[in-house]
Each structure stands twice: as structure tokens, then as C-alpha cells.
């Protein structure tokens, strides 16, 4: 899993601490390199899948027992606003290919932003996001950007924390509620524990593999 964020007060803390989890990037150069590397990984896996002895046309990465890979892009629109035209076009091209071609190989893009500006979700990218969710009080224009301007849905602005609307890929928009996080919850500690548990589990599996012929 790769995480990129342009918010210096949130996910960049994870990169500074280092011990919490790896593969977190928050500078412009690191984030662009991360996207390019993720794309190259997708291409490489696609080629390796076709050479796999159990490869079968129409099946995906899960059929071959391969794990999914995720690129989490926080403050997506804010980052693009910082880029020049050449950088923006190049990066958007890479992300478009990941979104449109990565599903079969198990490469998935998750983006978070304050406003889903249409110019950064152009050329069919938006239509290829299977899960979309909008939280908080969003304008009608914002809902149109998120779910499509042709959606016939009446949205209600209720003052409930963590409430919003989502489309899970069925073109049916329904209410969505995020879990309530209690005050004092230590995100970094929990994330660090989960990351360490995953690392320990991977090491155990590798050790077992090395001990068998």
C-alpha cells in the first residue's frame, strides 16, 4: 500500500515518525515518483500474470492468488493545483491508466479531496471509480461533480456528523454513515500496531516458506 498526501498537518506526520508505517510520501517529487512507480508495478504485474502457468483469459489477480495493491492519494485536487501544466498532464495520464487498467491486475486508486473538481477527473476517470462517497454538507454542484450531473436524486442536508451519500458501483445512491471515532482515539498508535502486526505476519509466512522444500 502506498500513501501520498499534500497535507503537512496529517499524513505527513506518519512519514516524519517513520516507525508508524512505510511508503508514505508528502513532497511533490516523492508523490510523483510514487505514482510512476505504482504504474510501473501495475504494468509489470500484468505482464507476469500473462506468463503465469495458471493464467486464464477473463480471470483477474485474485484467481492467481495475488494480493491487491492500493495507492491512497490524499488532498488530490490540492496537489494538482500546485503543479504546472506539463506536470499535471503527465500525472493525470498515469492515474487515468491506473484507474482504467489496474483493476484486473489488482492495482487500485483511492483519492480523497475537498472538492471533486471536474478538470482533475476528466477523460472518463470519474466513471471508472466503483465506490464514491461524499461526506458532510456538500452543494448540489459538488454532488453533481461526484455522482454525475445527470443523476436524478434529491439530496438532504442533515446536521449529522459523519453522514453523507455513497454509490457502491451500482448507480444507486444511498445514505452513508462513517463510524463514530471517540475522543482521545490515537490513530497513530492503532495504525502502527496494525502495520507491525502485518509485518510480523509477513515475516512468519516467509520463514515458514524458507523452511519447506
N, C-alpha and C positions, 0 to 999 in steps of 0.2 A: 504494500500500500504506500502510495506517495501522497504527500500533503503539501500544497502550496498556499500561501496566504500573504496578502499585502497589508494586513492589519498588524502593526507593530505592537499593539497592546493585547493581542490574544494569542494566535497560534505561533507567533514569533517567539513567545516565551518558551514554547516547547523546544525550539531549536537552540535557544540560549542555555537551557538546562541540560540538554543533551541526554541525560540519563533517563528521561521520561520515555522517549521513543526516537527512533531514527527516521530518516527520509522525510524530514520536514524542512521546507525551503521558504524564505521570505524576501530575498533580494531579487531584483529584476533578472539579473543574469542567471541566478540559480533556478528561478522559476521557469525561464525559457529553456534552459538546459534540461530541466526535469521533464517538461512536455515533450521535447525532442527525443529524449531517452525512452520515455514511455511509448512514444510512437514506434521507435525502432524495435523495442521489445515486442510490440504487437505484430510487426511485420515478421520478425524472426520466429515468433511462436506460430504464426500462420503457415510459414514455410515448413517448420518442424512437424506440425500437425499433418501436413500432406505426405510427409515421409514416414509417419508413424505406421507400424505394421498393422495396427487395428483401425486405421483411418477408414471412415465410411462417409461417402458423399451425403450431405444433408445433416450429419450429426455435428455437435459442437464440442467445445473443450471439455465439458463435463463427461461426455461419453468416453473420452480418453483418460479420464481421471486427473485432469489438470486443475489446479486451483484458480479461482478468479483473481484478477488484479484490478485495483482501484486507484484512480487519480482524483483526489479531492481538491477542488480549486475554490478556495475561499476568496471573497471580495473580487469576484470575477470581473464585473464591469469596472470597478475602481482601478483594477490593474490595467485594463485595456485603455482607460483614459490617460494613463501615464505614458503609453507607448507612442512612438512616431508611426506614420502611415506604413512604412515598409515593415517595421517590426510587427505591427498589428495585423497586417495582411498575412504575413508569414505564419504567425502563431495561430491565427484563426483557421488557416488552411490545415495545419496539423491537427487541431482539435476537431475540425469537421471530419477528417479522415478517421480519427479515433472513434468518434460517435457513430459514424455510418458503417465502419468496417470492423470495429473491435468486438462487437457482441459475440460473434461466433468463436473468436479466439479467447474470449473471457476477459477482455480489456474494457473497463467501464469508466466513464467520466461522471463525477458528481460535482456540480457547481452550486455555489451559494452567492447571492448578491442582494443588494438593497432594492434594485430596480432592474427587471429583465429587459434592458434596452434592446429594441429590435435589431439595431445595426450590428450588435455583437452576437446575435442568434440568427443570422441570415443564412441564405442558401440551403434551407432545409434542415439546419441543425436542430432547431426547436422541435420539429416534427418527429425527430428520432429519439427524443428523451421520453422513455417509457413511464417514468414516475415524475410528476410535477407537484409541488406543494407550495402554497403561499400562506404565510402566517401574518397575523396582525391586521391592522386596518389598512387595506390596500384600495386604491382608487379604481374606478371602472376601467380606466386606461391601463392600469397595472395588471388587472385581471385579464384584459384583452391581450396584453403582451405575453402573459404567462400561459394562458389556455387557448389563445386564438381569438381574433376579433369576431369570428362568425359564431361563437358559442352562444346559445340561447339559454342563459342561466341567470337567475336573479340572485345576486349576492347580498347577504345581510351583514351589516357591520355591528357585531355584538361585542360588548366590552368584557371579553373573557380572555384571560391570559392563556397563551398557547393555542388559541383557536385559529383555524383557517380552513382552506379548501384544498383538496387534492384530486388528482387524476392518476390512477394507478396503471394507465395504459389501455383502459377500456373505453376512453372517450366519455366516461360518466364521471361527473364532478360531484364530490360529496364532502361533507364536513370532516375536518381533521383536527385532532387534538394531540398536542405533544405531552409527554409525561411531565408531571409537576416535579421540579427539582427543589428539594428542601434547602432552606438557608444554611449556609455553612458547608455545603457539599464541596468536597475537594476534588475537582475534576482532574488535576494533575496527578494526584495520588492514585486515583482509580485507573486512569489511563496508563500510568506507569506500571501498576500491578498487572493489568491485562497484557501489556506489552511484554513484561517479564515472563508471565505465565506462558504466553505464546512462544517466546524464545526458548524457554525451558522445555516445552513440549516438542519443538522442532529439534532441539539438541538430542532429546531422548530418542526420537524416531530415527535420527541419523546414527546414533550409537547402536541401536538395535540392528539397523541395516548393515553397519560395518561388521557386526558380529555374526552375520549369516553368509553362507556361501551359495 
